[in-house]
Amino acid sequence: MAWRVIAYGDEWIPMLRPGVLNNIAAFKRDARKPGSDQPIPVTLFGADVHDVGDLDACAAAGVDRALFWVRSAGTASMTKTVDQIARAVRPYTT
């Protein structure tokens, strides 16, 4: 997988699934573009609002960004969900 990212992309965007954080940690440790010593960015795709408590583990594995699933719902429910995500990610923003 790393060779495809190195050959064809500028970033890896794995889907959230069991074991992916271990794969991300290894990828961040080992994968580099030719001529660069900088790790390739990783965006975790498919995080769920119920996973916001796992953001420390994501950060420790080397996740640079997370894309959350926000299920369609009424305005009040969607606003509450987005607010919950915003509060959870605030400590990781610069």
DRENTORKOL-3810 file (N, C-alpha, C; in nm, 4 decimals):
REM DRENTORKOL-3810
@n.u->0.0813; n.v->-0.1177; n.w->0.0000; ca.u->0.0000; ca.v->0.0000; ca.w->0.0000; c.u->0.0860; c.v->0.1245; c.w->0.0000
@n.u->0.1927; n.v->0.1278; n.w->0.0807; ca.u->0.2756; ca.v->0.2484; ca.w->0.0895; c.u->0.3354; c.v->0.2844; c.w->-0.0455
@n.u->0.3743; n.v->0.1852; n.w->-0.1230; ca.u->0.4356; ca.v->0.2160; ca.w->-0.2524; c.u->0.3382; c.v->0.2889; c.w->-0.3432
@n.u->0.2063; n.v->0.2551; n.w->-0.3343; ca.u->0.1076; ca.v->0.3260; ca.w->-0.4177; c.u->0.0935; c.v->0.4707; c.w->-0.3762
@n.u->0.0941; n.v->0.4957; n.w->-0.2462; ca.u->0.0854; ca.v->0.6337; ca.w->-0.1976; c.u->0.2082; c.v->0.7112; c.w->-0.2429
@n.u->0.3240; n.v->0.6520; n.w->-0.2276; ca.u->0.4485; ca.v->0.7182; ca.w->-0.2662; c.u->0.4512; c.v->0.7437; c.w->-0.4168
@n.u->0.4064; n.v->0.6471; n.w->-0.4960; ca.u->0.4123; ca.v->0.6603; ca.w->-0.6415; c.u->0.3053; c.v->0.7521; c.w->-0.6995
@n.u->0.1855; n.v->0.7506; n.w->-0.6426; ca.u->0.0731; ca.v->0.8174; ca.w->-0.7075; c.u->0.0088; c.v->0.9306; c.w->-0.6277
@n.u->0.0401; n.v->0.9457; n.w->-0.5013; ca.u->-0.0329; ca.v->1.0429; ca.w->-0.4213; c.u->0.0559; c.v->1.1313; c.w->-0.3364
@n.u->-0.0089; n.v->1.2237; n.w->-0.2697; ca.u->0.0598; ca.v->1.3138; ca.w->-0.1787; c.u->0.0197; c.v->1.2887; c.w->-0.0342
@n.u->-0.0741; n.v->1.1965; n.w->-0.0144; ca.u->-0.1291; ca.v->1.1729; ca.w->0.1177; c.u->-0.1963; c.v->1.0361; c.w->0.1177
@n.u->-0.2079; n.v->0.9759; n.w->0.2363; ca.u->-0.2803; ca.v->0.8494; ca.w->0.2512; c.u->-0.4088; c.v->0.8785; c.w->0.3262
@n.u->-0.5195; n.v->0.8220; n.w->0.2792; ca.u->-0.6499; ca.v->0.8415; ca.w->0.3421; c.u->-0.7126; c.v->0.7045; c.w->0.3678
@n.u->-0.6687; n.v->0.6373; n.w->0.4738; ca.u->-0.7272; ca.v->0.5064; ca.w->0.5053; c.u->-0.8637; c.v->0.5224; c.w->0.5725
@n.u->-0.9465; n.v->0.4212; n.w->0.5545; ca.u->-1.0759; ca.v->0.4179; ca.w->0.6228; c.u->-1.0574; c.v->0.3623; c.w->0.7633
@n.u->-1.1374; n.v->0.4140; n.w->0.8547; ca.u->-1.1346; ca.v->0.3643; ca.w->0.9917; c.u->-1.1828; c.v->0.2197; c.w->0.9937
@n.u->-1.0997; n.v->0.1318; n.w->1.0465; ca.u->-1.1320; ca.v->-0.0089; ca.w->1.0628; c.u->-1.0379; c.v->-0.0654; c.w->1.1675
@n.u->-1.0671; n.v->-0.1824; n.w->1.2212; ca.u->-0.9792; ca.v->-0.2387; ca.w->1.3238; c.u->-0.8350; c.v->-0.2523; c.w->1.2735
@n.u->-0.7415; n.v->-0.2117; n.w->1.3543; ca.u->-0.5997; ca.v->-0.2254; ca.w->1.3220; c.u->-0.5408; c.v->-0.1115; c.w->1.2404
@n.u->-0.6235; n.v->-0.0194; n.w->1.1936; ca.u->-0.5718; ca.v->0.0845; ca.w->1.1043; c.u->-0.4730; c.v->0.1768; c.w->1.1749
@n.u->-0.4895; n.v->0.2008; n.w->1.3047; ca.u->-0.3961; ca.v->0.2898; ca.w->1.3732; c.u->-0.2554; c.v->0.2303; c.w->1.3784
@n.u->-0.2449; n.v->0.0987; n.w->1.3908; ca.u->-0.1131; ca.v->0.0344; ca.w->1.3840; c.u->-0.0512; c.v->0.0518; c.w->1.2460
@n.u->-0.1343; n.v->0.0392; n.w->1.1417; ca.u->-0.0852; ca.v->0.0574; ca.w->1.0048; c.u->-0.0403; c.v->0.2015; c.w->0.9819
@n.u->-0.1159; n.v->0.2962; n.w->1.0374; ca.u->-0.0804; ca.v->0.4374; ca.w->1.0217; c.u->0.0522; c.v->0.4667; c.w->1.0907
@n.u->0.0700; n.v->0.4153; n.w->1.2109; ca.u->0.1947; ca.v->0.4390; ca.w->1.2832; c.u->0.3148; c.v->0.3864; c.w->1.2043
@n.u->0.3041; n.v->0.2669; n.w->1.1474; ca.u->0.4130; ca.v->0.2106; ca.w->1.0667; c.u->0.4355; c.v->0.2932; c.w->0.9403
@n.u->0.3277; n.v->0.3354; n.w->0.8763; ca.u->0.3365; ca.v->0.4167; ca.w->0.7552; c.u->0.4081; c.v->0.5489; c.w->0.7859
@n.u->0.3669; n.v->0.6161; n.w->0.8928; ca.u->0.4283; ca.v->0.7447; ca.w->0.9276; c.u->0.5756; c.v->0.7282; c.w->0.9623
@n.u->0.6109; n.v->0.6157; n.w->1.0195; ca.u->0.7496; ca.v->0.5894; ca.w->1.0570; c.u->0.8364; c.v->0.5635; c.w->0.9329
@n.u->0.7815; n.v->0.4940; n.w->0.8322; ca.u->0.8639; ca.v->0.4420; ca.w->0.7240; c.u->0.8462; c.v->0.5094; c.w->0.5877
@n.u->0.7268; n.v->0.5565; n.w->0.5544; ca.u->0.6999; ca.v->0.6028; ca.w->0.4178; c.u->0.7480; c.v->0.7467; c.w->0.3968
@n.u->0.8254; n.v->0.7665; n.w->0.2908; ca.u->0.8738; ca.v->0.8995; ca.w->0.2529; c.u->0.8705; c.v->0.9122; c.w->0.1013
@n.u->0.8425; n.v->1.0313; n.w->0.0524; ca.u->0.8558; ca.v->1.0599; ca.w->-0.0900; c.u->1.0046; c.v->1.0631; c.w->-0.1224
@n.u->1.0437; n.v->1.0232; n.w->-0.2435; ca.u->1.1853; ca.v->1.0294; ca.w->-0.2798; c.u->1.2401; c.v->1.1718; c.w->-0.2618
@n.u->1.3542; n.v->1.1809; n.w->-0.1971; ca.u->1.4178; ca.v->1.3095; ca.w->-0.1762; c.u->1.3643; c.v->1.3884; c.w->-0.0583
@n.u->1.2741; n.v->1.3303; n.w->0.0194; ca.u->1.2169; ca.v->1.4013; ca.w->0.1333; c.u->1.2382; c.v->1.3208; c.w->0.2606
@n.u->1.2590; n.v->1.3920; n.w->0.3702; ca.u->1.2674; ca.v->1.3236; ca.w->0.4986; c.u->1.1412; c.v->1.3481; c.w->0.5812
@n.u->1.0414; n.v->1.4142; n.w->0.5210; ca.u->0.9163; ca.v->1.4445; ca.w->0.5891; c.u->0.8165; c.v->1.3291; c.w->0.5745
@n.u->0.7449; n.v->1.2949; n.w->0.6822; ca.u->0.6424; ca.v->1.1905; ca.w->0.6704; c.u->0.5294; c.v->1.2364; c.w->0.5788
@n.u->0.4674; n.v->1.1416; n.w->0.5149; ca.u->0.3536; ca.v->1.1696; ca.w->0.4270; c.u->0.2292; c.v->1.1886; c.w->0.5137
@n.u->0.1507; n.v->1.2938; n.w->0.4895; ca.u->0.0318; ca.v->1.3185; ca.w->0.5707; c.u->-0.0701; c.v->1.2051; c.w->0.5623
@n.u->-0.1433; n.v->1.1871; n.w->0.6709; ca.u->-0.2482; ca.v->1.0853; ca.w->0.6787; c.u->-0.3770; c.v->1.1515; c.w->0.7274
@n.u->-0.4852; n.v->1.1307; n.w->0.6511; ca.u->-0.6190; ca.v->1.1719; ca.w->0.6915; c.u->-0.7005; c.v->1.0466; c.w->0.7159
@n.u->-0.7525; n.v->1.0311; n.w->0.8350; ca.u->-0.8366; ca.v->0.9154; ca.w->0.8678; c.u->-0.9775; c.v->0.9424; c.w->0.8173
@n.u->-1.0284; n.v->0.8552; n.w->0.7339; ca.u->-1.1594; ca.v->0.8731; ca.w->0.6720; c.u->-1.2634; c.v->0.7862; c.w->0.7416
@n.u->-1.3770; n.v->0.8460; n.w->0.7732; ca.u->-1.4888; ca.v->0.7690; ca.w->0.8255; c.u->-1.4963; c.v->0.7623; c.w->0.9755
@n.u->-1.4302; n.v->0.8567; n.w->1.0434; ca.u->-1.4435; ca.v->0.8594; ca.w->1.1886; c.u->-1.5899; c.v->0.8859; c.w->1.2228
@n.u->-1.6329; n.v->0.8316; n.w->1.3319; ca.u->-1.7710; ca.v->0.8482; ca.w->1.3763; c.u->-1.7727; c.v->0.9394; c.w->1.4968
@n.u->-1.8793; n.v->1.0118; n.w->1.5128; ca.u->-1.8896; ca.v->1.1034; ca.w->1.6263; c.u->-1.8700; c.v->1.0297; c.w->1.7583
@n.u->-1.8993; n.v->0.9035; n.w->1.7633; ca.u->-1.8806; ca.v->0.8258; ca.w->1.8860; c.u->-1.7337; c.v->0.7909; c.w->1.9095
@n.u->-1.6479; n.v->0.8171; n.w->1.8093; ca.u->-1.5052; ca.v->0.7884; ca.w->1.8212; c.u->-1.4243; c.v->0.9083; c.w->1.8685
@n.u->-1.4892; n.v->1.0195; n.w->1.8980; ca.u->-1.4120; ca.v->1.1384; ca.w->1.9326; c.u->-1.3246; c.v->1.1166; c.w->2.0553
@n.u->-1.3602; n.v->1.0253; n.w->2.1400; ca.u->-1.2765; ca.v->0.9942; ca.w->2.2556; c.u->-1.1467; c.v->0.9262; c.w->2.2182
@n.u->-1.1381; n.v->0.8736; n.w->2.0979; ca.u->-1.0183; ca.v->0.8041; ca.w->2.0518; c.u->-0.9210; c.v->0.8960; c.w->1.9795
@n.u->-0.9434; n.v->1.0269; n.w->1.9837; ca.u->-0.8566; ca.v->1.1180; ca.w->1.9108; c.u->-0.7135; c.v->1.1183; c.w->1.9633
@n.u->-0.6946; n.v->1.0944; n.w->2.0921; ca.u->-0.5582; ca.v->1.0846; ca.w->2.1449; c.u->-0.4843; c.v->0.9684; c.w->2.0796
@n.u->-0.5510; n.v->0.8557; n.w->2.0646; ca.u->-0.4892; ca.v->0.7393; ca.w->2.0003; c.u->-0.4598; c.v->0.7686; c.w->1.8530
@n.u->-0.5503; n.v->0.8385; n.w->1.7869; ca.u->-0.5279; ca.v->0.8764; ca.w->1.6463; c.u->-0.4064; c.v->0.9672; c.w->1.6346
@n.u->-0.3990; n.v->1.0677; n.w->1.7195; ca.u->-0.2853; ca.v->1.1598; ca.w->1.7173; c.u->-0.1548; c.v->1.0865; c.w->1.7458
@n.u->-0.1561; n.v->0.9955; n.w->1.8422; ca.u->-0.0361; ca.v->0.9197; ca.w->1.8763; c.u->0.0097; c.v->0.8315; c.w->1.7602
@n.u->-0.0849; n.v->0.7832; n.w->1.6799; ca.u->-0.0508; ca.v->0.6996; ca.w->1.5647; c.u->0.0030; c.v->0.7819; c.w->1.4486
@n.u->-0.0199; n.v->0.9138; n.w->1.4521; ca.u->0.0300; ca.v->0.9996; ca.w->1.3450; c.u->-0.0760; c.v->1.0537; c.w->1.2518
@n.u->-0.2034; n.v->1.0384; n.w->1.2875; ca.u->-0.3108; ca.v->1.0927; ca.w->1.2044; c.u->-0.2998; c.v->1.2449; c.w->1.2053
@n.u->-0.2994; n.v->1.3044; n.w->1.0860; ca.u->-0.2910; ca.v->1.4502; ca.w->1.0736; c.u->-0.4283; c.v->1.5162; c.w->1.0731
@n.u->-0.5268; n.v->1.4477; n.w->1.0149; ca.u->-0.6640; ca.v->1.4980; ca.w->1.0054; c.u->-0.7595; c.v->1.3804; c.w->1.0138
@n.u->-0.8835; n.v->1.4091; n.w->1.0529; ca.u->-0.9879; ca.v->1.3058; ca.w->1.0548; c.u->-1.1127; c.v->1.3622; c.w->0.9893
@n.u->-1.1705; n.v->1.2834; n.w->0.9026; ca.u->-1.2985; ca.v->1.3183; ca.w->0.8401; c.u->-1.4062; c.v->1.2369; c.w->0.9095
@n.u->-1.5045; n.v->1.3061; n.w->0.9653; ca.u->-1.6093; ca.v->1.2402; ca.w->1.0424; c.u->-1.7330; c.v->1.2146; c.w->0.9569
@n.u->-1.7975; n.v->1.1011; n.w->0.9830; ca.u->-1.9301; ca.v->1.0758; ca.w->0.9274; c.u->-2.0288; c.v->1.1569; c.w->1.0107
@n.u->-2.1098; n.v->1.2354; n.w->0.9473; ca.u->-2.2172; ca.v->1.3057; ca.w->1.0167; c.u->-2.3459; c.v->1.2624; c.w->0.9487
@n.u->-2.4207; n.v->1.1809; n.w->1.0182; ca.u->-2.5435; ca.v->1.1254; ca.w->0.9628; c.u->-2.6487; c.v->1.2344; c.w->0.9433
@n.u->-2.7230; n.v->1.2213; n.w->0.8375; ca.u->-2.8289; ca.v->1.3159; ca.w->0.8090; c.u->-2.9354; c.v->1.3082; c.w->0.9181
@n.u->-2.9768; n.v->1.4249; n.w->0.9645; ca.u->-3.0788; ca.v->1.4334; ca.w->1.0695; c.u->-3.1378; c.v->1.5736; c.w->1.0660
@n.u->-3.2245; n.v->1.6013; n.w->1.1577; ca.u->-3.2827; ca.v->1.7345; ca.w->1.1670; c.u->-3.1769; c.v->1.8373; c.w->1.2054
@n.u->-3.2093; n.v->1.9624; n.w->1.1838; ca.u->-3.1146; ca.v->2.0710; ca.w->1.2078; c.u->-3.0614; c.v->2.0707; c.w->1.3510
@n.u->-3.1469; n.v->2.0567; n.w->1.4481; ca.u->-3.1035; ca.v->2.0606; ca.w->1.5883; c.u->-3.0064; c.v->1.9467; c.w->1.6186
@n.u->-3.0373; n.v->1.8279; n.w->1.5702; ca.u->-2.9515; ca.v->1.7122; ca.w->1.5936; c.u->-2.8171; c.v->1.7282; c.w->1.5225
@n.u->-2.8198; n.v->1.7757; n.w->1.3990; ca.u->-2.6953; ca.v->1.7952; ca.w->1.3227; c.u->-2.6081; c.v->1.9013; c.w->1.3899
@n.u->-2.6703; n.v->2.0089; n.w->1.4350; ca.u->-2.5950; ca.v->2.1149; ca.w->1.5023; c.u->-2.5288; c.v->2.0615; c.w->1.6284
@n.u->-2.6012; n.v->1.9821; n.w->1.7049; ca.u->-2.5464; ca.v->1.9226; ca.w->1.8271; c.u->-2.4272; c.v->1.8322; c.w->1.7932
@n.u->-2.4396; n.v->1.7522; n.w->1.6889; ca.u->-2.3323; ca.v->1.6613; ca.w->1.6485; c.u->-2.2090; c.v->1.7386; c.w->1.6043
@n.u->-2.2266; n.v->1.8376; n.w->1.5204; ca.u->-2.1120; ca.v->1.9165; ca.w->1.4726; c.u->-2.0468; c.v->1.9913; c.w->1.5886
@n.u->-2.1263; n.v->2.0441; n.w->1.6794; ca.u->-2.0706; ca.v->2.1108; ca.w->1.7975; c.u->-1.9893; c.v->2.0135; c.w->1.8823
@n.u->-2.0381; n.v->1.8908; n.w->1.8972; ca.u->-1.9662; ca.v->1.7891; ca.w->1.9744; c.u->-1.8311; c.v->1.7587; c.w->1.9093
@n.u->-1.8297; n.v->1.7450; n.w->1.7782; ca.u->-1.7040; ca.v->1.7192; ca.w->1.7066; c.u->-1.6102; c.v->1.8383; c.w->1.7219
@n.u->-1.6625; n.v->1.9588; n.w->1.7082; ca.u->-1.5780; ca.v->2.0790; ca.w->1.7194; c.u->-1.5125; c.v->2.0873; c.w->1.8570
@n.u->-1.5879; n.v->2.0581; n.w->1.9615; ca.u->-1.5300; ca.v->2.0599; ca.w->2.0961; c.u->-1.4218; c.v->1.9530; c.w->2.1111
@n.u->-1.4445; n.v->1.8370; n.w->2.0530; ca.u->-1.3491; ca.v->1.7272; ca.w->2.0657; c.u->-1.2180; c.v->1.7542; c.w->1.9906
@n.u->-1.2263; n.v->1.8180; n.w->1.8757; ca.u->-1.1047; ca.v->1.8395; ca.w->1.7951; c.u->-1.0317; c.v->1.9676; c.w->1.8313
@n.u->-1.0944; n.v->2.0561; n.w->1.9052; ca.u->-1.0325; ca.v->2.1852; ca.w->1.9380; c.u->-0.8911; c.v->2.1708; c.w->1.9950
@n.u->-0.8649; n.v->2.0780; n.w->2.0868; ca.u->-0.7275; ca.v->2.0676; ca.w->2.1405; c.u->-0.6234; c.v->2.0275; c.w->2.0356
@n.u->-0.6662; n.v->1.9764; n.w->1.9219; ca.u->-0.5720; ca.v->1.9292; ca.w->1.8187; c.u->-0.5527; c.v->2.0297; c.w->1.7064
@n.u->-0.6232; n.v->2.1404; n.w->1.7122; ca.u->-0.6126; ca.v->2.2400; ca.w->1.6043; c.u->-0.5035; c.v->2.3402; c.w->1.6376
@n.u->-0.4500; n.v->2.3997; n.w->1.5321; ca.u->-0.3448; ca.v->2.5001; ca.w->1.5509; c.u->-0.3922; c.v->2.6351; c.w->1.5056
END
